């Protein structure tokens, strides 16, 4: 017996949920960076599974897809996250080791990684084009700033290629001499690609995307999060993805100090700068200039999309 739900976007057959759009891309490699990729291996559940779990029902949800969508949006809006754990996605990823170090910090997933103790290290490393080199951020100790001059980038790319070639040569010479793989690998650069199977429930997958798709995340891992979110999750659970975009990716959280400053800005704009100084959003320097603090800069970014400007 087959029941269609979510406007035909997922289908039940003998209790198993199938998503035609996701089935169409099973095993298909989505390229990421210069030599990475993501491909969907398997999945469990769909939008209707979330609805079913929320209603503690064995049925396929309501007869009207719009009701299913409204329920999913309610769950997302009010952070009732347990029903989203009923869906799982298994991916095969190829990713540079330095990016993988950030990825693996998300511990709420099942992982099996390519073993360089058992197999030869993958003969590929992340290479930067001359225009991809970035300076250190002046405001974020763990982030990047502006791209470097192309002339400097050309030199850095040339040095990178030479280093990676030498590192691979050294690794291969150790293997050829009979050195164990677990020892031979120790001087390979973090730019070396690794591969893994990564399985995660939808709740924690959305958390991964929320943290890694924003501009504050490193570009390289952001590229993977973009593909997972917009090319895979959006096809798999379209109602959930739209709610996630509306209530998470495009949403802004107003803290208590944010709200206090906004109230002052609307009530009496002339008092807003004093309020910002009092709240620590800005600081008056000895020369009379105003230095915007990190929380103030974050506040400015929150109100910018709705056409408001900070009081400094």
PyMOL commands that set and color helices and strands:
alter all, ss='L'
color gray80, all
select helices_A, chain A and resi 6-8+20-23+47-54+65-77+82-86+97-103+130-132+150-176+181-187+202-212+219-236+238-249+256-267+269-279+294-304
alter helices_A, ss='H'
color red, helices_A
select strands_A, chain A and resi 2-5+10-13+16-18+30-32+36-44+88-96+109-113+134-136+144-147+193-201+282-284+290-292
alter strands_A, ss='S'
color yellow, strands_A
deselect
rebuild
show_as cartoon
